[in-house]
C-alpha cells in the first residue's frame, strides 16, 4: 500500500478551557469547591477574598454596610464598574465542611515526660485528620487506669491484637513469648490484665470467643432472676443454646418455658460484635448549598450565603495592567486577569444553576416539605432538564453532592429523584413514598405477629398500588429491615 494524502470532513466536540472549568466547578461538592477557591487565591494575584461587612458602620449610627455597596466593594472602587459588571465579577462560593475528631493521647500515665509529650503531639496530629481507631479508643481508657507500667505494656499488646469486631486474636502463651525479652510475666499476669481490658467500654470487648463475649455483657447487667438464668445458660449450657434447644434448656435448668424465654430475651439483646457499635469513623458535617423556607404559605429557595466565601477582582489589578513592563510581564498579567474573570463568572454560573435546579425540585416536591416522605412524587432528571431547558448531564452534576436544608432536615438533592410505580387509578407513586409506607407498616405491626412481604404487597394491591412481593422485599432490604421471621425471632 502506498502512502497518500486525503481530506475528511466531520464534526467533533471540543471543550474550551472556560467551558471545561464551568463543568468542573459545577460537579464539585462544597468541600472540593472551597479547596479549588483556595488554590485560585494562591495562584492568581488578581483574586482576593472579601471579608463579610460589619452590620453597623464605624460611626455607630446603625446603618448597615449593605446600604452602601460602594463603601466596601473593592471592585467598584477600583474600576467603577456598573451593577451588571459587578454582579459578573463577585460571587459567594460554598465553604468547606468540617470533620470532628476527638483528640485521644496514646500514652499512659507511667511514661516519662519526654515520651508522654511525644505521644501527645503524635496523637494530636493523627486525630486532626479525623481518624480514630478502636485501638486508640481502648488505649485512652488504659492511660487513665491506675495500673503499673508492666501491666500497661501487656494491655497495649492485647489491644493491638483485638480485631475490628472486638475479639482477641492472640493466645495467652503468644503474649508471654512476645514479652519474654522485655519483662518477666506468666500466664496468670496476662489473664489478669486481660480482665482489665475486658472491663472497658464497650462491654464484651477483648473476648476470645462468642460465649465469653456474651458472658461479659451479662455480668455487667443489673442483677435479676432472668439475668442469673442467662448467665447459667452461658456458662454451662452454651451448646444447647447454640442448637436453639429451648426444651432441652428448660429440662437442664429445671425451669418453666416462660422462665427460659425471659432469659433468652435478655441474651437476644446482647451484641455479638461489640466493636461495631462504636462510631469511630470521622464525622462529616454537611454544609447545605441551598436553604428552603416558607414565606406567606409558599416554599422559597435561596443560596446558603451565610457559609459562602466572597471573591472579587483585586483593586491592584489596575496597577498591574497599567504598568509599563516588558512584554512577558504584560502578557502574564493580562492572562491572570482574564483567568480571574472567568473563574468568578464560572462560580456565578454554578450558583445560578444550582439555585434554578433546587427551585424546580422544591416546586415538584412541595408535598414532601408539607407531609414528609409519604407525599414524595416520582421525579427524574429528564423532567427537570426539560423544564429548565438544560441537559440531563447538567442536572446530574448540579445535584451530586449538593445539599438542601429545610424544616424536614438536610437532604442531598439526589434524594428527591425516584422512580415511579403505577396505580389502578392511573396516578403514580414514587419509590421513596412506597418505602416510607413499608417502614410505617412494619413499625406498627404486632410484636407477636410480624407482617410478611406478601401481606404488605397485598395491602398495596388493596389500595390500588401495583407493588409485587419481590419489590417489597427489595425495598425492605434497602432499608436494612429484617424479614418477618427474623423480626419475630428477635422480639
Secondary structure, 3 states (H helix, E strand, C coil): CCCCCCCCCCCCCCCCHHHHHHHHHHHCCHHHHHHHHHHHHHHCCCEEEECCCCCCCCCCCCCCHHHCHHHCCHHHHHHCCCHHHHHHHCEEEECCCCEECCCCCCCCCCCCHHHHHHHHHHHHHHHHCCCCCHHHHHHHHHHCCCCCHHHHHHHHHHHHCECCCCEECCCHHHHHHHCCCCCCCCHHHHHHHHHHHHCCCCCCCCECCHHHHHHHHHHCCCCCHHHHHHHHHHHHCHHHHHCCCHHHHHHHHCCCHHHHHHHHHHHHCCCCCHHHHCCCCCEECCCCCEEEEEECCEEEEEECHHHEEEEEECCCHHHHHHCCCCHHHHHHHHHHHHHHHHHHHHHHHHHHHHHHHHHHHHHHCHHHHHHCHHHCCCECHHHHHHHHCCCHHHHHHHHCCCEEEECCEEEEHHHHCECEEEECCCCEEEHHHHHHHHHHHHHCCECCECCCHHHHHHHHHHCCECCCHHHHHHHHHHCCCCCHHHHHHCC
